[in-house]
């Protein structure tokens, strides 16, 4: 093999062959060379890889696109890798793995086998509603400033509690990613929130909000005048039953027994609440009975009382109803406030403690005495009706008699 010191002047003296190729090796840097063909002079490295007998040929680039100095520097790096037993040929490098935010969420959820269905739906809703524009982005491109800006926006539009919960989910996804993909995920961007907000940023106070008696007539007037019958009936059902938002949204017509004036629902299982049965049957108040009769008479789209938009068969995101009523009434509320309003009114009527727990479907499993008490659907009919009557009185803004109040205002 011919050799020469690879410099610009020497390369200009090389006579290109009319056919085939000729390799020239540098006299100063062993393994560094230039290949002459009739079309071009091309820099390369060819040297033994430590631990093998192989001498891989590694292309650098053509003279003219690379200067001799640039090619020598590149060759030095390649030769060092070969000495370390690494083949630096571009085709031999591991392909870069891209993990998107959606990938993290999917992988994280696949490991959570014990999560309640309601929790799984909630996590999916947070990802779709709050981080939809991030789902296709490589996870490692999400920065702390991006998370902080999104948190501040969510606090304004969705409330502090939901904003914190959504960002805490994001934090869990990235902790999972750091453990599972240490070479791809290099940092947790949520850590930046703690740096700015300090340690207490994720601490939450338990919500104690409800619709106050003086606000209930204003709120009801806006709901009753709402031009979306499904949204109107959904919110009134929440108020008259104390159900959680998803428990109400998933009600089917087959769950309603108009003859017995009762309804059956599947309770959400939450931390600290373990319903003894998969389904619970509750009595209907006269107010709810008439509401559902009227809704059934109007016809329905599918098996659900509150059908959703395709592809969701049932109502999955009623937040626009809430925003509309807040704008119309000026009364701030969330859907769980209707549950707290229901039980606050019940407590004010001196409904027995265990009846209160049963009406809210709170577990009695940790209550020794409660474990002995069997409260039937019919046993709850009277307190359910008393609560509905009192709601109607408050809606009317007067202390009407129960007989006068057994109609929707």
Secondary structure, DSSP 8 states (H G I E B T S, - for coil): -EEE---HHHHHH----SSS-EEEEESSSTTEEEEE-SS-EEEEEE---TTSS---EEEEEEBTTB-HHHHHHHHHHHHHHHHTT----GGGS------BHHHHHHHHHHT-TT--HHHHHHHHHHHHHHSGGGTTSBGGG--HHHHHHHHHHHHHHT-HHHHHHHHHHHHHHHHHHHHH-TTT----TTHHHHHHH-GGGG----------HHHHHHHHHHHHT-S-HHHHHHHHHHHHH---HHHHHT-BGGGEETTTTEEEE----BTTB--SSS-EEEE--HHHHHHHHHHHHT--SSSBSSB-STT-SB---THHHHHHHHHHH-----HHHHHHHHHHHHHHTT--HHHHHHHTT---TT-TTGGG----TGGGHHHHHHHHHHHHHHHHTS---HHHHSS--
